């Protein structure tokens, strides 16, 4: 974000896939899922989709081969990006309903609460909320 401590109005989970990625947006104030969808995994598609969000969002993505360039691109668009290690997030690894859509929603919820196993895309470990 731009240095101020305001909480983003929208939290997003983005489950990255080689061809398509799944997105889930949650309103921070109401806790409601306001959008779910799929977009092509390409710089152009991410720029187009993320540029339309003002004020910036907090977006959680999973670690993987795509996360370095995706996190950089989303940060360049002004969003706060959290890169989550799915093997350390029980919400994801222990879920019996494992689908891309469910993972995107779980990542969005994780973005709203942050955890020790979530890092910013720069690798700085985030503190656990008290």
LOGUTOR-530052 format. One record per residue (C-alpha): x, y, z; chain; residue number from 1; residue in one letter. Coordinates in steps of 0.2 Angstrom, whole numbers, m for minus. Last residue first. Layout:
NODE | X | Y | Z | A | NUM | a
...
This chain:
NODE | m13 | m51 | 95 | A | 130 | x
NODE | m10 | m52 | 76 | A | 129 | x
NODE | 4 | m63 | 71 | A | 128 | x
NODE | 18 | m53 | 64 | A | 127 | x
NODE | 22 | m54 | 45 | A | 126 | x
NODE | 38 | m61 | 39 | A | 125 | x
NODE | 47 | m50 | 26 | A | 124 | x
NODE | 49 | m60 | 10 | A | 123 | x
NODE | 46 | m46 | m2 | A | 122 | x
NODE | 30 | m54 | m7 | A | 121 | x
NODE | 24 | m51 | 10 | A | 120 | x
NODE | 24 | m67 | 20 | A | 119 | x
NODE | 10 | m78 | 28 | A | 118 | x
NODE | 14 | m92 | 39 | A | 117 | x
NODE | 13 | m81 | 55 | A | 116 | x
NODE | m4 | m76 | 50 | A | 115 | x
NODE | m15 | m63 | 41 | A | 114 | x
NODE | m33 | m60 | 46 | A | 113 | x
NODE | m42 | m53 | 31 | A | 112 | x
NODE | m29 | m60 | 19 | A | 111 | x
NODE | m33 | m77 | 26 | A | 110 | x
NODE | m51 | m75 | 22 | A | 109 | x
NODE | m46 | m71 | 4 | A | 108 | x
NODE | m35 | m86 | 4 | A | 107 | x
NODE | m49 | m97 | 9 | A | 106 | x
NODE | m60 | m90 | m5 | A | 105 | x
NODE | m47 | m93 | m18 | A | 104 | x
NODE | m44 | m111 | m11 | A | 103 | x
NODE | m63 | m115 | m12 | A | 102 | x
NODE | m64 | m109 | m30 | A | 101 | x
NODE | m48 | m119 | m35 | A | 100 | x
NODE | m56 | m135 | m27 | A | 99 | x
NODE | m51 | m145 | m12 | A | 98 | x
NODE | m67 | m148 | m2 | A | 97 | x
NODE | m58 | m159 | 11 | A | 96 | x
NODE | m49 | m144 | 18 | A | 95 | x
NODE | m33 | m150 | 28 | A | 94 | x
NODE | m20 | m141 | 16 | A | 93 | x
NODE | m30 | m125 | 14 | A | 92 | x
NODE | m37 | m120 | 31 | A | 91 | x
NODE | m22 | m129 | 39 | A | 90 | x
NODE | m11 | m115 | 31 | A | 89 | x
NODE | 7 | m121 | 33 | A | 88 | x
NODE | 8 | m132 | 17 | A | 87 | x
NODE | m1 | m118 | 8 | A | 86 | x
NODE | 14 | m106 | 11 | A | 85 | x
NODE | 5 | m89 | 9 | A | 84 | x
NODE | 11 | m74 | m1 | A | 83 | x
NODE | 3 | m58 | 5 | A | 82 | x
NODE | 1 | m44 | m8 | A | 81 | x
NODE | m4 | m26 | m4 | A | 80 | x
NODE | m10 | m18 | m20 | A | 79 | x
NODE | m4 | m3 | m29 | A | 78 | x
NODE | m3 | m9 | m47 | A | 77 | x
NODE | 16 | m12 | m45 | A | 76 | x
NODE | 11 | m23 | m30 | A | 75 | x
NODE | 0 | m34 | m41 | A | 74 | x
NODE | 14 | m36 | m54 | A | 73 | x
NODE | 27 | m40 | m41 | A | 72 | x
NODE | 16 | m53 | m33 | A | 71 | x
NODE | 11 | m61 | m50 | A | 70 | x
NODE | 30 | m62 | m55 | A | 69 | x
NODE | 35 | m71 | m39 | A | 68 | x
NODE | 19 | m81 | m37 | A | 67 | x
NODE | 20 | m91 | m53 | A | 66 | x
NODE | 32 | m105 | m48 | A | 65 | x
NODE | 23 | m107 | m31 | A | 64 | x
NODE | 18 | m99 | m15 | A | 63 | x
NODE | 0 | m96 | m13 | A | 62 | x
NODE | m9 | m79 | m16 | A | 61 | x
NODE | m17 | m67 | m4 | A | 60 | x
NODE | m22 | m50 | m10 | A | 59 | x
NODE | m25 | m34 | 1 | A | 58 | x
NODE | m34 | m22 | m10 | A | 57 | x
NODE | m30 | m5 | m16 | A | 56 | x
NODE | m43 | 9 | m16 | A | 55 | x
NODE | m48 | 7 | m30 | A | 54 | x
NODE | m49 | m9 | m40 | A | 53 | x
NODE | m50 | m7 | m59 | A | 52 | x
NODE | m31 | m9 | m60 | A | 51 | x
NODE | m32 | m26 | m53 | A | 50 | x
NODE | m42 | m33 | m67 | A | 49 | x
NODE | m33 | m26 | m82 | A | 48 | x
NODE | m16 | m28 | m74 | A | 47 | x
NODE | m20 | m47 | m70 | A | 46 | x
NODE | m27 | m50 | m88 | A | 45 | x
NODE | m12 | m42 | m96 | A | 44 | x
NODE | 1 | m51 | m85 | A | 43 | x
NODE | m7 | m67 | m89 | A | 42 | x
NODE | m16 | m81 | m79 | A | 41 | x
NODE | m33 | m79 | m88 | A | 40 | x
NODE | m47 | m75 | m76 | A | 39 | x
NODE | m59 | m84 | m66 | A | 38 | x
NODE | m73 | m78 | m54 | A | 37 | x
NODE | m80 | m74 | m37 | A | 36 | x
NODE | m86 | m58 | m32 | A | 35 | x
NODE | m94 | m49 | m17 | A | 34 | x
NODE | m91 | m63 | m4 | A | 33 | x
NODE | m98 | m55 | 12 | A | 32 | x
NODE | m88 | m50 | 27 | A | 31 | x
NODE | m98 | m34 | 29 | A | 30 | x
NODE | m83 | m23 | 33 | A | 29 | x
NODE | m69 | m31 | 24 | A | 28 | x
NODE | m79 | m35 | 8 | A | 27 | x
NODE | m73 | m52 | 1 | A | 26 | x
NODE | m66 | m54 | m16 | A | 25 | x
NODE | m63 | m72 | m23 | A | 24 | x
NODE | m52 | m75 | m39 | A | 23 | x
NODE | m48 | m91 | m48 | A | 22 | x
NODE | m33 | m92 | m59 | A | 21 | x
NODE | m32 | m99 | m77 | A | 20 | x
NODE | m19 | m106 | m88 | A | 19 | x
NODE | m5 | m111 | m76 | A | 18 | x
NODE | m16 | m109 | m61 | A | 17 | x
NODE | m15 | m96 | m47 | A | 16 | x
NODE | m28 | m96 | m33 | A | 15 | x
NODE | m31 | m78 | m29 | A | 14 | x
NODE | m39 | m73 | m13 | A | 13 | x
NODE | m44 | m55 | m11 | A | 12 | x
NODE | m48 | m43 | 3 | A | 11 | x
NODE | m57 | m27 | m1 | A | 10 | x
NODE | m59 | m11 | 9 | A | 9 | x
NODE | m40 | m11 | 13 | A | 8 | x
NODE | m36 | m6 | 30 | A | 7 | x
NODE | m28 | 11 | 32 | A | 6 | x
NODE | m11 | 11 | 39 | A | 5 | x
NODE | m3 | 23 | 27 | A | 4 | x
NODE | 13 | 19 | 17 | A | 3 | x
NODE | 5 | 18 | 0 | A | 2 | x
NODE | 0 | 0 | 0 | A | 1 | x
